[in-house]
């Protein structure tokens, strides 16, 4: 239904209530309803009925109802503090045809932080199902903590996808398809309109992770290679070259170069650039730091060289990557 149809429907189904469309932010229709206070309960029940009748079908509208107010001076506060928040809370209660401000469920804050290291350890040890269950349990706590910022949740889950793909690469798991599809997962998480929709995307992602690890037979790097990769991941933001790493591990630089290439599909420098660019992508998906700051944060002293390497790996300049992500 468009705005005119909604207004017409309310006028016909609530003949004793004065209705008026109110200019508001965005494209969502906002209606101002005026009725004799003695008939508040009747109006509320009738609106519930209308919301339920219109709740059938995919893409059906979700209704929200603020508390009543007695003067126009209160309208701005009610709009900002009640109506806008209710619209945000619909992310957690997409299945309810209507949310009424005075009837929100009691708060049950999560009370603990998601343990990213434990989650990634499950993935590293081929316990993908345990990782999936841990993620699903966390989603339930998010649903009970319905005032949690939706943008922050999406950013966190997007970074979780990013970290899992890096973990698989370090395990030598063949995950080329996942590397390509991770951007679709980022986009789908960002565009999700409900927590259930986000978790469906994450469940699809974890299924693909499980297929990758099962298909690889759980292949791992040997202990020396693992120490080498861990060192690169821990020190990527520092001046790091083949000679420095070889000296740290008491290897001959030529031997280290051959050793690295025999275990990874790319050479030392290419893999180091890959680590740095993936970290740069993560930072670009936030809007807190400038591109020049990101360049130095991921280990590039030359900003123009950083931009050149970034475009080689992603096909986009850092500024265009950021604009595309936020679009």
ChimeraX attribute file (.defattr): number of C-alpha atoms within 10 A of each C-alpha:
attribute: neighborCount
match mode: 1-to-1
recipient: residues
	/A:1	10
	/A:2	8
	/A:3	14
	/A:4	11
	/A:5	10
	/A:6	14
	/A:7	17
	/A:8	12
	/A:9	13
	/A:10	20
	/A:11	15
	/A:12	11
	/A:13	12
	/A:14	17
	/A:15	9
	/A:16	13
	/A:17	18
	/A:18	14
	/A:19	17
	/A:20	14
	/A:21	14
	/A:22	10
	/A:23	11
	/A:24	11
	/A:25	9
	/A:26	6
	/A:27	8
	/A:28	12
	/A:29	15
	/A:30	18
	/A:31	18
	/A:32	11
	/A:33	14
	/A:34	16
	/A:35	14
	/A:36	10
	/A:37	12
	/A:38	8
	/A:39	11
	/A:40	14
	/A:41	10
	/A:42	12
	/A:43	19
	/A:44	13
	/A:45	11
	/A:46	15
	/A:47	19
	/A:48	19
	/A:49	14
	/A:50	18
	/A:51	20
	/A:52	15
	/A:53	10
	/A:54	15
	/A:55	18
	/A:56	11
	/A:57	7
	/A:58	6
	/A:59	7
	/A:60	12
	/A:61	16
	/A:62	18
	/A:63	20
	/A:64	23
	/A:65	20
	/A:66	17
	/A:67	12
	/A:68	15
	/A:69	13
	/A:70	9
	/A:71	7
	/A:72	9
	/A:73	9
	/A:74	11
	/A:75	14
	/A:76	11
	/A:77	12
	/A:78	17
	/A:79	16
	/A:80	11
	/A:81	13
	/A:82	18
	/A:83	21
	/A:84	14
	/A:85	16
	/A:86	23
	/A:87	16
	/A:88	17
	/A:89	22
	/A:90	21
	/A:91	20
	/A:92	20
	/A:93	19
	/A:94	17
	/A:95	12
	/A:96	14
	/A:97	21
	/A:98	22
	/A:99	23
	/A:100	16
	/A:101	17
	/A:102	11
	/A:103	9
	/A:104	11
	/A:105	10
	/A:106	9
	/A:107	11
	/A:108	13
	/A:109	14
	/A:110	17
	/A:111	8
	/A:112	8
	/A:113	7
	/A:114	15
	/A:115	11
	/A:116	13
	/A:117	9
	/A:118	12
	/A:119	20
	/A:120	19
	/A:121	14
	/A:122	17
	/A:123	23
	/A:124	18
	/A:125	12
	/A:126	18
	/A:127	15
	/A:128	22
	/A:129	15
	/A:130	13
	/A:131	18
	/A:132	20
	/A:133	13
	/A:134	16
	/A:135	20
	/A:136	15
	/A:137	12
	/A:138	16
	/A:139	19
	/A:140	13
	/A:141	15
	/A:142	20
	/A:143	20
	/A:144	16
	/A:145	18
	/A:146	22
	/A:147	17
	/A:148	16
	/A:149	12
	/A:150	19
	/A:151	9
	/A:152	10
	/A:153	17
	/A:154	19
	/A:155	16
	/A:156	13
	/A:157	18
	/A:158	22
	/A:159	17
	/A:160	16
	/A:161	21
	/A:162	20
	/A:163	17
	/A:164	19
	/A:165	20
	/A:166	18
	/A:167	16
	/A:168	22
	/A:169	16
	/A:170	18
	/A:171	21
	/A:172	18
	/A:173	21
	/A:174	16
	/A:175	19
	/A:176	11
	/A:177	10
	/A:178	18
	/A:179	14
	/A:180	10
	/A:181	13
	/A:182	16
	/A:183	15
	/A:184	12
	/A:185	20
	/A:186	21
	/A:187	14
	/A:188	18
	/A:189	24
	/A:190	19
	/A:191	12
	/A:192	16
	/A:193	16
	/A:194	19
	/A:195	22
	/A:196	18
	/A:197	16
	/A:198	21
	/A:199	17
	/A:200	15
	/A:201	18
	/A:202	23
	/A:203	16
	/A:204	12
	/A:205	19
	/A:206	20
	/A:207	14
	/A:208	16
	/A:209	23
	/A:210	18
	/A:211	13
	/A:212	19
	/A:213	23
	/A:214	14
	/A:215	13
	/A:216	15
	/A:217	10
	/A:218	16
	/A:219	14
	/A:220	17
	/A:221	15
	/A:222	10
	/A:223	9
	/A:224	10
	/A:225	16
	/A:226	14
	/A:227	13
	/A:228	17
	/A:229	20
	/A:230	13
	/A:231	14
	/A:232	20
	/A:233	16
	/A:234	10
	/A:235	14
	/A:236	20
	/A:237	19
	/A:238	14
	/A:239	11
	/A:240	14
	/A:241	14
	/A:242	17
	/A:243	14
	/A:244	13
	/A:245	17
	/A:246	17
	/A:247	12
	/A:248	11
	/A:249	13
	/A:250	10
	/A:251	16
	/A:252	13
	/A:253	16
	/A:254	12
	/A:255	11
	/A:256	20
	/A:257	17
	/A:258	12
	/A:259	15
	/A:260	18
	/A:261	14
	/A:262	11
	/A:263	13
	/A:264	15
	/A:265	11
	/A:266	13
	/A:267	15
	/A:268	20
	/A:269	13
	/A:270	13
	/A:271	17
	/A:272	21
	/A:273	19
	/A:274	17
	/A:275	18
	/A:276	25
	/A:277	25
	/A:278	19
	/A:279	20
	/A:280	21
	/A:281	19
	/A:282	16
	/A:283	20
	/A:284	21
	/A:285	19
	/A:286	13
	/A:287	10
	/A:288	8
	/A:289	12
	/A:290	12
	/A:291	19
	/A:292	16
	/A:293	12
	/A:294	22
	/A:295	23
	/A:296	16
	/A:297	18
	/A:298	22
	/A:299	20
	/A:300	22
	/A:301	15
	/A:302	11
	/A:303	14
	/A:304	12
	/A:305	12
	/A:306	25
	/A:307	19
	/A:308	14
	/A:309	20
	/A:310	23
	/A:311	16
	/A:312	12
	/A:313	14
	/A:314	13
	/A:315	12
	/A:316	16
	/A:317	17
	/A:318	24
	/A:319	12
	/A:320	12
	/A:321	18
	/A:322	18
	/A:323	12
	/A:324	11
	/A:325	15
	/A:326	13
	/A:327	7
